[in-house]
Amino acid sequence: MTEPASGRPVQAAMRRPLATACACLLTLAGVAYARDTAEIAGDLPDIGTPANTVMTKTDEYQIGRMIVRGLRDQKQVLDDPEVADYLQHLGNRLAAQARGDDQSFEYFVVPDRAINAFALPGGFIGVNAGLVLMSHDESQLASVLAHETAHVKQRHIARAVQAQGQATLASTAALLAAILIGAAAGGGGQAIEGAVAMSQGIAMQRSINFTRMEESEADRVGMGLLAAAGYNPYAMPEFFEAMARTEGLTDASVLDLLRTHPVTRERVADARARAAHYVYTTAAESSLYPWMRERLRVITAEAGSDPLDYYESLARRRELAEAERYGRALAQVRAGRAAAALPTLRALLGAHPDITALYGSLGQALQSAGRQDEALQLFERAAQLFPRNVPLTIRYSESLMQAGRAKQAHHLLLDVFNVIAPTPEQIRLTALAASAAGDTADAYYYMSEYHISGGDLMLATQQLELALASPRLTNVQRQRFRARLEEVRDWLREERRMRPARNSGGGGQ
């Protein structure tokens, strides 16, 4: 696995009690700082480098990765290869518009029907399933991602800490981790976004102005990213208006986003005025958007609910669109009626042979219907048509493992992830495949990579030591494991060396 260039792994320590986090919150609460403004919507203000004296981009990445690991542990990151791949590609198109910026980005879905989105330090952007379902087209969804991407681009958190001049990396990480992970465990979307907002120095009455300043800057920069990526810039004010129309409703899940992203007539008017200055092409819209939205509708349905009822009710009023037929088929599989879903999925795949998600869904339906050989044949054909496609590789490997062909699944995963950097869950699947194939040493090695990706270097060290103790190691394996273990130990030594300087609060102004 290739280690991300944006920062070295950080030990997932800093496990402070909630009281400490609250104390840090009060310390940050009074922060207010001036922002550069750009007359041209797409221009990125020059924020300079003073923020680096308190929190570097590497620090931000470490904090963000630790938080995301906690969210994963709380099952607050959706582990669906098709949706994750779609959202990351959409986000990449927006992030690519930041000229001359080396910031990396990771976009993920929170399986929560509350309508929300949030930015974390280090380029991690979360969007709730409920927000995707509320959007009407890809440009609207892209406008929200562009807004959150702008928060990261402007380094709002680092700039707030720099302006306050006393908070340290440790206190900031403890604050964000304690509140965000706690919010994810039971506080919902509002608590997550509220914690992020508070960590940026927003509190009580002063929080109103601070939020509006921050949101205004993110609107301006985000619209520049949106239009440069070829999306409709008017999608941003349109989505604002859709949010504003919900303001009189009692649905708390809708109001979550309104509380942290307040919508006013002035904000909508300003966004419309800015949108008029851009020339764009709607050719950027992806055909995958409606399919992924319906997929999300099904896979994030609350326990005890049946999404099939939604589609059957819709079908009584009008003919279902193709993406809605796809959603109904997925709901049938979810309800244990995979055989009933097969004709629809076959027909859709025949009409859209370029949509790789249809191969994965049909293969899973065949597997669920007990037609394992057909599923494997379909996946083999898909792998030839779309070599090294990540979602298809995951689905094919899962099917191979169910068929008792773990060794083949292991090789298939390695063929892809030696070229394409895997997500933590994909690394874990590779470890499971290696274990099922009887390759114990590689299983330990990939579990170490899984812990490295989450920032837990102590557990990674233990896994590498177990890998080196495995019998029948090849010389290549032994050399690779030893080199990685020494690398991790170097990171740990560096982390210990840096910790006193960070905890001292040095660099404040």
Buried (B, 14 or more C-beta within 10 A) or exposed (E): BEBBEBBBBBBBBBEBEEEBBBBBBEBBBEBBBEBEEBEEBBBBBEBEEBBBBBBBBBBBBBBBBBBBBBBBBBEBBBBBBBBBBBBBEBBEBBBEBBEEEEBBBBBBBBBBBBBBBBBBBBBBBBBBBBBBBBBBBBBBBBBBBBBBBBBBBBBBBBBBBBBBBEBBBBBBBBBBBBBBBBBBBEBBBBBBBBBBBBBBBBBEEBBEEBBBBBBBBBBBBBBBBBBBBBBBBBBBBBBBBBBBEBEEEEEEBBBBBBBBBBBEEEBBEBBBEBBEEBEBEEEBBBEBBBBBBBBBBBBBBEEEEEBBEBBEEBEEEEEBEBBBBBBBBBBBBBBEBBBBBBEBBBEBBEEBEEBBBBBBBBBBBBBBBEBBEBBBEBBBEBBEEBEBBBBBBBBBBBBBBBBEBBBBBBEBBBBBBEEEEBBBBBBBBBBBBBBBBEBBBBBBBBBBBBBBBBBBBEBBBBBBEBBBEBEEBEEEBBEBBEEBBEBBBEBBEEBEEEBEEBEEBEBBE
